[in-house]
């Protein structure tokens, strides 16, 4: 079958009856052919900066949300904050006819450097179950807890407006907006505790997800999504960063050996999740450019996506581009004319809403899309063409597949071909040595899963542990 010109789905009807497709590409054209989705624009527009600002103020008003702070008071401490978040999720669930399952996922931590005595670390989780694949999960998370200069000081005021009331407010607002829709897969809204004391909330939830057998296909951890003026003097509300690790930390020696010869150092599931979010920003979030940062996190620092990465899940950190360290982990004070502390006047609500919209649209797109295909394989050594094979999804959502490829030095996918409902396709005269390749699943509306790079390195299923 030849496709020297752009073809439509209707020309591929014969491909529905076979399992292998041959595509001639005598010339390469940047033909990504994304199908615009009105409902994703509607979701982005529905996110409210006013509601987000109100939620941030409520969280700040608890005084401190330190993991070791008061759990009994109704007005101060992490206990009061957790109960308020849970009540908000329950209120949202009532408005959507009980569409959210609101639970606490918790454990008691002790004997740690930052949690020496027994403390119950409690995550507040809301699950919006999918109609077709309720066990397939995409997740948005933010951190409840806050701190000052001394990480063990659990009594001083620690408003934590940007770090990380902004992220939690974004999670709650996404739940408000997305609960108005039904999705094929499930969405998890997670308010996590214990981040500043050692990423314990994320560890607890990642362990819970594994024990529950969740198919976690993406974790979007939002940690500081409200500051637009950096300590470098730059004020910018048009960019955001997406941090993603390269190869999985649980990669085996044999898998690393294979990767050395086939590539994939920049094509882990987390990297392709980041690319997916980057494309969402370009298409659906006005005046926002996301920067793909090829690093697990910032130098010497961590976030709640890491415990999920540690267990082999695709997970990224979404955050502001320009940080102000005077407003992070600081006692409230003024010294030499410099104001220190993470107060609400340092948060730009419109910017937080923009990044929240990015999350909401990304979650919706992935939850509406089919699952990323499994068992993607590639062949074509010393051949003029490249063949990709994969396991077809066994669901009601997938209607076909799209092949992607790009030059190995390019950060984002450049070329694509829709190949129909097949399990194998060959790109004729596209030499395997010159490109990186991947496969995405597509639904009837043209909404796609993230791209899956061939082999273990690119797999979205938690198959490496």
Secondary structure, DSSP 8 states (H G I E B T S, - for coil): -B-SS---GGGGGGGGG-SEEEEE-SS----------HHHHHHHHH--HHHHHHHHHHHHTTSB--TTS-SS-SSSSHHHHHHHHHHHHHHHHHHTTS-EEEEEEEEEE-SSSS--S-EEEEEEEEEE--SSEEEEEEEEEEE-----SSTT--SS-B--IIIIIHHHHHHHHHHHHHTTS--SEEEEEEEE--STTTSHHHHHHHHHHHHHT-EEEEEEEE------B-TTS-B-SSEEEEE--SS-TT--HHHHHHHHHH--TT-SHHHHHHHHHHHHHHHHSTT-EEEEE-SSSSTT---TTHHHHHTT--EEEEEESS--GGGSS--SEEETTEEES--GGG--HHHHHHHHHHHHHHHHHHHHS----EEEEEE-TTSSSEEEEEE---SSSEEEEEEEEEETT-SS--EEEEEES-SEEEEET--GGGEEEEEEEEETTS-B---EESSGGG--SS---
